[in-house]
Amino acid sequence: MSENRSILRIAIPNILSNISVPLLGTVDTALMGRLSEMHIGAVGIGGMIFSFMYWNFGFLRMGTTGITARSFGAEQEKEVAATLGRALVVAMLLALGMMLFQWPLGESGFFLMNLEGEAKTLTAEYFYIRMWAAPATLGLYALMGWFFGMQNAIYPLILTILINVVNMICSYWFIVNWGMEIDGVAWGTVIAQYVGFFVGLLLLAYKYRSYLLLLKVKMLLEINSLTSFFRINRDLFFRTLALTLAFGFFYSRSAAEGGLLLAVNVILLQYLNWMSYGIDGFAYAAESLVGKYSGGRKINQLRQIIRLSFWWGGGLAVFFSVVYLVFGNQLLGIFTNQAAVISAARPYMGWMIVFPIVSFACYIWDGIFIGLTASAAMRNAMVVSLILYLGMHYGFSYWWGVHGMWGAFLGFMVVRAMFLWRSYKKMNLEDQLLPI
């Protein structure tokens, strides 16, 4: 079936590139796991602080994909070019702001994560080095979002694999050969991000020179398109802010329970990263294809893509659950050689088995709504889900302890999917076929 081929053409490169992202986290965690549980926690918390900031700017990737895909489907070449220009300008302005205000951002993050003593010292060292990667990281968000919108999953695959290979090589070399510790992991990330960004610009100039020639300052400031760009990205910003608050809250509560539980939950979240980045391959395919067909006013193909995205995403979710069922306990040894951490993690492996098959739908719905540029519905669903999650956390953890923490987190994923499904059922899909 042609639509299945279209999904796989975009999803397979995305899955390969996405899988390399948690692989990097796995390598960083494994390198720190050879030092101490404090180093594991510092990398996890430091990474979460950056995730909190960068995820909030994830609209640069998501919004750019949705708007570009719809413009591409509607054959609006000038708007395709203008979207790229707007995204890159916004990326550089945001990066400048992050670097100017890095001290209050860092100190606020350390406070919210309940960091003290050595844990704060290690995390701060990681944070203030990695901050230098901000322009490259946000620039890559804009570039990759635009490539996805152009139905090009190969360039993001090349860039992601390149970035993670460079990162892993540098981190390993700095730590093993030069005797660096957490600063080695941080500098590895900085170097890799700039390598990826500059290669991305070269790929852009190589394949899309005709679009670059269309770019004019006047086009970037066209009021209707600019208003739509910022409206969609505003909604996606608040949606992602709610998501990062949920993850940040989970990390913070873990840190409050002590270094051992923090190390355990940092490792177990790597299992969720592997799953989510895999499922996101089909979610990204949905973004690109749903945007293309809604912009091109092709209702039958649009409905078919939505249905098939769930079948493919669900199949991959079952695969992850089976892998975690069979090999979950053995995989713990990849992340750390600390016997106490491994022993403390095993009682919670059941949650890792359940998570993929119960939570995959929320990732697919996100992709569909991004492609439709239905950003307000995404924002509302995430905000409501966050509020309910906080209530579930305090209720469940009071009765069931750490198992309650994981049960509430799973509930957060389920509620997200339910609200987006309800919004979709209320939606008149034909209204989404209007060009931007």
PLY file of the C-alpha trace (Angstrom):
ply
format ascii 1.0
element vertex 436
property float x
property float y
property float z
element edge 435
property int vertex1
property int vertex2
end_header
0.00 0.00 0.00
1.42 3.39 -1.01
0.54 5.12 2.27
2.34 2.42 4.24
5.40 3.02 2.10
5.11 6.77 2.67
4.98 6.25 6.43
7.94 3.87 6.45
9.97 6.10 4.12
9.86 8.84 6.75
9.51 6.75 9.92
12.45 4.37 9.45
15.10 7.11 9.14
13.44 8.89 12.07
13.51 5.76 14.22
17.16 5.19 13.41
18.06 8.78 14.20
15.86 8.91 17.31
17.29 5.67 18.69
20.74 7.25 18.54
19.58 9.97 20.97
18.88 7.69 23.96
21.98 5.74 22.92
23.95 8.86 23.71
22.19 9.16 27.06
22.98 5.50 27.66
26.68 6.06 26.95
26.84 9.17 29.16
25.05 7.34 31.97
27.32 4.32 31.56
30.48 6.48 31.64
29.31 8.24 34.79
28.09 4.94 36.25
31.71 3.80 36.43
32.49 6.76 38.72
29.70 7.02 41.29
25.94 7.25 41.76
26.46 11.00 42.39
27.89 11.39 38.86
24.92 9.45 37.40
22.51 11.77 39.16
24.40 14.92 38.15
24.29 14.01 34.44
20.62 13.07 34.74
19.66 16.27 36.55
21.87 18.46 34.34
20.38 16.88 31.25
16.89 17.39 32.66
17.53 21.11 33.25
18.57 21.48 29.61
15.63 19.37 28.51
13.38 21.69 30.49
14.77 24.69 28.61
15.19 23.13 25.17
11.90 21.25 25.22
10.18 24.57 25.91
11.72 25.78 22.67
10.68 22.58 20.92
8.16 24.65 18.97
11.10 25.55 16.73
11.07 21.96 15.54
7.39 21.06 15.87
5.88 24.31 14.66
8.34 24.58 11.79
7.51 21.03 10.69
3.75 21.58 10.73
3.79 24.96 8.96
6.40 23.87 6.40
4.58 20.61 5.61
1.28 22.38 5.02
2.93 25.02 2.85
4.79 22.29 0.96
1.55 20.38 0.37
-0.15 23.56 -0.82
2.84 24.30 -3.12
3.48 27.69 -1.48
7.22 27.87 -2.12
7.75 31.41 -0.84
6.04 30.56 2.46
8.18 27.42 2.76
11.31 29.58 2.43
10.00 32.27 4.79
9.21 29.67 7.48
12.84 28.54 7.43
14.08 32.12 7.76
11.73 32.94 10.63
12.66 29.76 12.51
16.42 30.39 12.25
16.12 34.03 13.34
14.00 33.09 16.36
16.43 30.28 17.22
19.42 32.63 17.34
17.55 35.24 19.41
16.45 32.62 21.95
19.99 31.20 22.17
21.38 34.68 22.84
18.84 35.15 25.62
19.75 31.80 27.19
23.44 32.64 27.23
22.88 36.13 28.66
20.72 34.77 31.48
22.52 31.48 32.08
23.33 32.17 35.74
19.72 32.76 36.92
18.54 29.89 34.71
21.12 27.53 36.20
20.64 28.56 39.82
16.86 28.32 39.50
17.22 24.83 38.07
19.54 23.69 40.86
17.09 25.02 43.45
14.04 23.39 41.87
15.89 20.07 41.58
16.70 20.09 45.31
20.46 20.01 44.67
22.95 20.54 47.47
26.61 19.90 48.18
28.55 17.73 45.75
25.49 17.02 43.62
25.02 20.75 42.98
28.75 21.27 42.30
28.88 18.49 39.71
25.64 19.52 38.03
26.72 23.19 37.87
30.02 22.22 36.21
28.10 20.27 33.56
25.50 23.03 33.08
27.76 26.04 32.56
29.94 24.21 30.03
27.06 22.79 28.04
25.34 26.20 27.85
27.84 27.18 25.12
26.04 24.79 22.77
22.76 26.79 22.86
23.05 28.52 19.42
23.90 25.26 17.67
21.21 23.26 19.49
18.38 25.68 18.77
19.60 26.21 15.21
19.38 22.45 14.71
15.80 22.47 15.99
14.87 24.92 13.24
16.78 23.08 10.51
15.47 19.63 11.40
11.89 20.85 11.70
12.13 22.36 8.24
13.66 19.21 6.76
10.84 17.11 8.23
8.27 19.49 6.79
9.91 19.07 3.38
9.31 15.28 3.73
13.08 14.79 4.08
13.90 12.37 6.90
17.35 11.48 5.54
19.08 14.75 6.45
17.88 14.64 10.09
19.08 11.02 10.21
22.53 12.03 8.94
22.76 14.94 11.36
21.52 13.08 14.41
23.83 10.12 13.90
26.76 12.46 13.18
26.08 14.49 16.33
25.77 11.46 18.58
28.79 9.66 17.15
30.94 12.78 17.60
29.51 13.25 21.09
30.19 9.67 22.17
33.72 9.65 20.74
34.60 12.97 22.37
33.06 12.05 25.74
34.80 8.67 25.80
38.13 10.19 24.75
37.96 13.03 27.27
37.04 10.73 30.17
39.07 7.60 29.44
42.17 9.12 27.81
42.34 12.60 29.34
41.04 11.73 32.80
38.19 14.25 32.69
34.94 13.51 34.52
31.61 15.28 34.12
33.26 18.14 32.22
34.28 15.63 29.55
30.65 14.69 28.89
29.66 18.38 28.74
32.38 19.40 26.27
31.60 16.36 24.12
28.04 17.66 23.77
29.14 21.21 22.89
31.56 20.09 20.18
29.06 17.65 18.66
26.24 20.23 18.47
28.34 22.70 16.50
29.60 19.99 14.15
25.98 19.00 13.47
24.75 22.57 12.98
27.41 23.55 10.46
26.98 20.31 8.52
23.22 20.97 8.51
23.77 24.38 6.94
25.96 22.80 4.28
23.26 20.21 3.49
20.67 22.99 3.31
22.76 24.97 0.82
23.47 21.83 -1.23
19.89 20.61 -1.76
17.63 23.63 -1.18
19.54 26.49 -2.77
16.46 27.51 -4.78
14.50 28.12 -1.57
17.34 30.14 -0.06
17.30 32.39 -3.12
13.62 33.14 -2.45
14.33 34.49 1.04
13.66 38.21 1.44
13.44 40.24 4.64
10.05 41.56 3.57
8.70 38.00 3.32
9.82 37.23 6.88
7.76 40.18 8.16
4.53 39.44 6.23
1.96 40.09 8.95
-0.57 37.27 8.44
2.03 34.52 8.14
4.08 35.98 10.98
1.01 36.09 13.23
0.17 32.47 12.41
3.80 31.43 13.03
3.87 33.00 16.50
0.36 31.84 17.44
1.16 28.21 16.69
4.54 28.41 18.38
3.07 30.18 21.42
0.62 27.31 21.95
3.36 24.73 21.44
5.57 26.59 23.92
2.97 26.34 26.70
2.20 22.74 25.74
5.87 21.80 26.03
6.31 23.85 29.21
3.62 21.70 30.84
5.36 18.53 29.61
8.75 19.57 30.95
7.18 20.57 34.26
5.86 17.02 34.55
9.27 15.47 33.87
11.02 18.04 36.05
8.62 17.32 38.90
9.34 13.60 38.58
13.10 14.21 38.72
12.72 16.63 41.64
10.66 14.16 43.70
13.19 11.45 42.90
16.07 13.66 44.07
14.18 14.48 47.27
14.11 10.75 48.11
17.92 10.50 48.04
20.80 9.75 45.69
20.04 6.05 45.31
16.44 6.49 44.14
17.50 9.37 41.88
20.08 7.11 40.21
17.46 4.35 39.84
14.87 6.62 38.24
17.44 8.27 35.94
18.30 4.79 34.64
14.68 3.64 34.33
13.81 6.81 32.41
16.42 5.70 29.86
14.10 2.75 29.12
11.28 5.21 28.46
13.59 7.28 26.27
14.37 4.28 24.11
10.66 3.58 23.74
9.53 7.16 23.17
12.20 7.96 20.60
11.26 4.80 18.72
7.53 5.59 18.71
8.30 9.19 17.79
9.62 7.89 14.47
6.01 7.21 13.47
4.82 10.38 15.20
7.25 12.42 13.07
6.02 10.61 9.97
2.49 11.59 10.96
3.58 15.23 11.38
5.06 15.38 7.89
2.37 13.44 6.04
-0.65 14.84 7.90
0.69 18.35 7.25
1.32 17.59 3.58
-2.13 16.10 2.95
-4.00 18.72 4.97
-2.19 21.50 3.08
-2.89 19.71 -0.21
-6.60 19.19 0.71
-6.42 15.39 0.33
-8.95 14.13 2.88
-8.85 10.41 2.04
-5.07 10.16 2.28
-5.17 12.21 5.48
-7.59 9.83 7.21
-5.62 6.82 6.05
-2.32 8.23 7.36
-3.88 8.88 10.76
-5.22 5.31 11.00
-2.03 3.63 9.79
0.15 5.71 12.13
-1.56 4.11 15.11
-1.12 0.60 13.71
2.59 1.09 13.14
3.15 2.88 16.44
1.23 0.23 18.36
3.20 -2.58 16.75
6.50 -0.98 17.75
5.19 -0.44 21.29
4.45 -4.16 21.64
7.99 -4.91 20.46
9.48 -2.69 23.17
7.30 -4.27 25.85
8.42 -7.77 24.83
12.09 -6.72 24.82
11.79 -5.23 28.31
9.93 -8.32 29.53
12.66 -10.66 28.32
15.82 -8.56 28.73
14.83 -5.73 31.09
16.84 -6.89 34.12
19.92 -7.69 32.05
19.88 -4.24 30.46
20.42 -2.62 33.86
24.05 -3.74 33.73
24.60 -1.52 30.67
23.83 1.61 32.67
25.78 0.96 35.84
27.98 -1.56 37.63
26.80 -0.34 41.05
25.21 -3.40 42.67
23.06 -1.32 45.02
21.56 0.67 42.12
20.81 -2.48 40.09
19.19 -4.19 43.08
17.06 -1.12 43.87
15.88 -0.79 40.24
14.63 -4.35 39.72
11.36 -4.05 41.69
10.17 -1.37 39.25
10.91 -3.15 35.99
7.25 -4.10 35.61
6.43 -0.47 34.89
8.91 -0.46 32.01
7.06 -3.42 30.45
3.66 -1.74 30.74
4.64 1.77 29.65
5.08 1.21 25.87
1.75 -0.45 25.12
-0.23 1.89 27.39
1.42 5.21 26.50
2.28 4.99 22.78
-0.99 6.62 21.66
-0.14 10.02 23.19
2.99 10.24 21.02
1.08 9.44 17.82
-1.65 11.95 18.67
1.01 14.62 19.16
2.32 13.98 15.65
-1.17 14.17 14.14
-2.04 17.44 15.88
1.30 19.02 14.92
0.66 18.13 11.28
-2.79 19.71 11.51
-1.23 22.74 13.27
-4.00 22.27 15.87
-1.73 23.72 18.53
-4.39 25.09 20.89
-5.88 21.62 21.43
-2.41 20.23 22.20
-1.77 23.01 24.70
-5.07 22.48 26.50
-4.69 18.71 26.69
-1.19 18.96 28.16
-2.09 21.58 30.76
-5.08 19.58 32.01
-2.99 16.39 32.04
-0.27 18.08 34.11
-2.79 19.24 36.73
-4.28 15.75 37.00
-0.80 14.19 37.14
0.21 16.29 40.14
-2.91 15.16 41.95
-2.30 11.53 41.03
1.32 11.73 42.17
0.52 12.89 45.69
-2.36 10.44 46.03
-0.65 7.39 44.55
2.76 7.94 46.16
1.13 8.39 49.58
-0.41 4.93 49.33
2.13 3.02 47.20
5.44 4.89 47.56
7.75 4.70 44.55
5.32 2.41 42.70
2.78 5.20 43.11
5.21 7.66 41.52
5.47 5.48 38.42
1.73 4.78 38.38
0.98 8.51 38.38
3.50 9.10 35.59
1.85 6.41 33.48
-1.52 7.99 34.24
-0.18 11.28 32.89
0.52 9.61 29.52
-2.92 7.99 29.40
-4.76 11.22 30.23
-2.84 13.05 27.47
-3.96 10.49 24.90
-7.57 10.56 26.10
-7.87 14.34 25.87
-6.32 14.46 22.39
-8.60 11.64 21.21
-11.60 13.56 22.56
-10.45 16.74 20.78
-10.03 14.83 17.52
-13.53 13.38 17.78
-14.95 16.88 18.15
-12.90 18.19 15.23
-14.37 18.73 11.77
-11.42 17.33 9.83
-12.46 19.03 6.60
-11.91 22.41 8.29
-8.26 21.47 8.74
-7.79 21.18 4.96
-7.82 24.93 4.43
-4.40 26.26 3.39
-2.50 28.24 5.98
0 1
1 2
2 3
3 4
4 5
5 6
6 7
7 8
8 9
9 10
10 11
11 12
12 13
13 14
14 15
15 16
16 17
17 18
18 19
19 20
20 21
21 22
22 23
23 24
24 25
25 26
26 27
27 28
28 29
29 30
30 31
31 32
32 33
33 34
34 35
35 36
36 37
37 38
38 39
39 40
40 41
41 42
42 43
43 44
44 45
45 46
46 47
47 48
48 49
49 50
50 51
51 52
52 53
53 54
54 55
55 56
56 57
57 58
58 59
59 60
60 61
61 62
62 63
63 64
64 65
65 66
66 67
67 68
68 69
69 70
70 71
71 72
72 73
73 74
74 75
75 76
76 77
77 78
78 79
79 80
80 81
81 82
82 83
83 84
84 85
85 86
86 87
87 88
88 89
89 90
90 91
91 92
92 93
93 94
94 95
95 96
96 97
97 98
98 99
99 100
100 101
101 102
102 103
103 104
104 105
105 106
106 107
107 108
108 109
109 110
110 111
111 112
112 113
113 114
114 115
115 116
116 117
117 118
118 119
119 120
120 121
121 122
122 123
123 124
124 125
125 126
126 127
127 128
128 129
129 130
130 131
131 132
132 133
133 134
134 135
135 136
136 137
137 138
138 139
139 140
140 141
141 142
142 143
143 144
144 145
145 146
146 147
147 148
148 149
149 150
150 151
151 152
152 153
153 154
154 155
155 156
156 157
157 158
158 159
159 160
160 161
161 162
162 163
163 164
164 165
165 166
166 167
167 168
168 169
169 170
170 171
171 172
172 173
173 174
174 175
175 176
176 177
177 178
178 179
179 180
180 181
181 182
182 183
183 184
184 185
185 186
186 187
187 188
188 189
189 190
190 191
191 192
192 193
193 194
194 195
195 196
196 197
197 198
198 199
199 200
200 201
201 202
202 203
203 204
204 205
205 206
206 207
207 208
208 209
209 210
210 211
211 212
212 213
213 214
214 215
215 216
216 217
217 218
218 219
219 220
220 221
221 222
222 223
223 224
224 225
225 226
226 227
227 228
228 229
229 230
230 231
231 232
232 233
233 234
234 235
235 236
236 237
237 238
238 239
239 240
240 241
241 242
242 243
243 244
244 245
245 246
246 247
247 248
248 249
249 250
250 251
251 252
252 253
253 254
254 255
255 256
256 257
257 258
258 259
259 260
260 261
261 262
262 263
263 264
264 265
265 266
266 267
267 268
268 269
269 270
270 271
271 272
272 273
273 274
274 275
275 276
276 277
277 278
278 279
279 280
280 281
281 282
282 283
283 284
284 285
285 286
286 287
287 288
288 289
289 290
290 291
291 292
292 293
293 294
294 295
295 296
296 297
297 298
298 299
299 300
300 301
301 302
302 303
303 304
304 305
305 306
306 307
307 308
308 309
309 310
310 311
311 312
312 313
313 314
314 315
315 316
316 317
317 318
318 319
319 320
320 321
321 322
322 323
323 324
324 325
325 326
326 327
327 328
328 329
329 330
330 331
331 332
332 333
333 334
334 335
335 336
336 337
337 338
338 339
339 340
340 341
341 342
342 343
343 344
344 345
345 346
346 347
347 348
348 349
349 350
350 351
351 352
352 353
353 354
354 355
355 356
356 357
357 358
358 359
359 360
360 361
361 362
362 363
363 364
364 365
365 366
366 367
367 368
368 369
369 370
370 371
371 372
372 373
373 374
374 375
375 376
376 377
377 378
378 379
379 380
380 381
381 382
382 383
383 384
384 385
385 386
386 387
387 388
388 389
389 390
390 391
391 392
392 393
393 394
394 395
395 396
396 397
397 398
398 399
399 400
400 401
401 402
402 403
403 404
404 405
405 406
406 407
407 408
408 409
409 410
410 411
411 412
412 413
413 414
414 415
415 416
416 417
417 418
418 419
419 420
420 421
421 422
422 423
423 424
424 425
425 426
426 427
427 428
428 429
429 430
430 431
431 432
432 433
433 434
434 435
